[in-house]
Amino acid sequence: MTKFLLSVHVLAAIVAIGPVTVAASMFPPAARRAMAAPDDPRATETVRLLHRICRVYATIGVVVPVFGFATASTMGVLGDAWLIVSIALTALAALVLVALVLPRQSALLEGGDGSREATVRLAMFTGVFNLLWAAVTVLMIVRPGSTTGA
């Protein structure tokens, strides 16, 4: 059962979180291009598509911690420090995405703060989100104190 849960957890992370990190990273430069060419419907549609990818895959991404908790429970590592840190970083990444990245994407789409500075701030928050996920990924691979030799 552990191998199944771990497989679903890893696959969900790849399929759900990967597209969010890529689409969110592509959004600020795409938004700048769309602002520079307001009459280009293709540029606007690209930005809308990237935002939709971020929203949909962020929702699907809820599966990752659900299966992560199930996997950790069957492995008996729920109290391990590396997992607790991973959980905290995951929660922080989710908070950054939901509170800072997605609302700023929406504001840019709705014609709110359409300045270059707004896209730079969005890029910064997106970078923080991506770095948090990178740290979680490293912790999941290294697993300090692991007896697997990895």
C-alpha positions in Angstrom: 0.0 0.0 0.0 2.9 2.4 0.8 4.3 2.0 -2.7 0.9 2.8 -4.3 0.4 5.9 -2.1 3.9 7.1 -2.7 3.5 6.6 -6.5 0.2 8.6 -6.5 1.8 11.3 -4.3 4.8 11.7 -6.7 2.7 11.5 -9.9 0.3 14.1 -8.5 3.2 16.4 -7.6 4.6 16.1 -11.1 1.3 16.4 -12.9 -0.3 19.1 -10.7 2.5 21.2 -9.3 4.8 21.1 -12.3 2.3 22.9 -14.6 1.6 25.5 -12.0 5.2 26.4 -11.5 5.8 26.6 -15.3 2.7 28.5 -16.1 3.1 30.9 -13.2 6.7 31.6 -14.3 5.6 32.3 -17.8 2.7 34.6 -16.8 4.6 37.8 -15.9 6.6 38.1 -19.2 3.4 37.1 -21.1 1.5 39.8 -19.3 4.2 42.4 -20.2 3.9 41.4 -23.8 0.1 41.6 -23.7 0.4 45.1 -22.1 2.8 46.2 -24.8 0.4 45.1 -27.5 -3.1 45.6 -26.2 -4.6 45.0 -29.7 -3.1 41.6 -30.0 -5.8 39.1 -29.0 -3.3 36.2 -29.1 -1.2 37.8 -26.4 -4.2 38.4 -24.2 -5.4 34.8 -24.7 -2.0 33.4 -23.8 -2.2 35.3 -20.5 -5.7 34.0 -19.9 -4.7 30.5 -20.6 -1.7 30.6 -18.3 -3.9 31.9 -15.5 -6.4 29.2 -16.1 -3.7 26.6 -16.0 -2.5 28.0 -12.6 -6.0 28.0 -11.1 -7.0 24.5 -12.4 -3.8 22.8 -11.5 -3.6 24.5 -8.1 -7.0 23.0 -7.3 -5.8 19.6 -8.5 -2.7 20.0 -6.5 -4.6 19.5 -3.3 -4.2 15.8 -4.0 -0.5 16.1 -3.4 -0.5 16.7 0.4 -3.5 14.4 0.8 -1.6 11.5 -0.6 1.6 12.8 1.1 -0.1 12.5 4.5 -1.4 9.0 3.7 2.1 7.9 2.6 3.8 9.4 5.6 1.3 7.7 7.9 1.9 4.3 6.4 5.6 4.8 6.6 5.4 5.9 10.2 7.3 9.2 9.6 4.6 11.8 10.5 6.7 13.0 13.4 10.0 13.3 11.6 11.5 16.7 11.5 12.1 16.7 7.7 8.5 15.9 7.1 7.2 18.6 9.5 9.5 21.1 7.7 8.2 19.9 4.3 4.6 20.3 5.5 5.3 23.8 6.7 7.0 24.7 3.4 4.1 23.2 1.4 1.6 25.2 3.4 3.6 28.4 2.9 3.9 27.6 -0.9 0.1 27.2 -1.0 -0.4 30.4 0.9 1.9 32.3 -1.5 0.1 30.9 -4.5 -3.4 31.5 -3.2 -2.8 34.9 -1.5 -0.1 36.5 -3.7 0.2 34.9 -7.1 -3.3 34.0 -8.3 -4.9 37.3 -7.1 -2.2 39.4 -8.8 -2.7 37.4 -12.0 -6.4 38.0 -11.8 -5.8 41.7 -11.2 -3.6 42.0 -14.2 -6.2 40.2 -16.3 -9.0 42.4 -15.1 -7.0 45.5 -16.0 -6.1 46.5 -12.5 -2.5 47.5 -11.8 -1.2 46.9 -15.3 2.2 48.4 -14.6 5.5 46.8 -15.3 6.2 47.0 -11.5 3.1 44.9 -10.9 4.5 42.1 -13.2 7.9 42.4 -11.5 6.3 41.9 -8.1 4.3 39.0 -9.5 7.4 37.4 -10.8 9.0 37.8 -7.4 6.2 36.1 -5.6 6.1 33.4 -8.3 9.9 32.8 -7.7 9.3 32.5 -4.0 6.5 29.9 -4.7 8.9 28.0 -7.0 11.7 28.1 -4.5 9.5 26.7 -1.7 8.5 23.8 -4.0 12.1 23.2 -4.9 13.0 23.0 -1.2 10.1 20.6 -0.5 11.3 18.4 -3.4 14.8 18.3 -2.1 13.6 17.4 1.4 11.4 14.6 -0.1 14.4 13.2 -1.9 17.1 13.6 0.8 14.9 12.8 3.8 17.4 13.6 6.6 17.8 10.6 8.9 16.5 8.2 6.3 17.8 4.6 6.5 17.4 4.0 2.8 20.8 5.2 2.0 19.5 7.9 -0.3 
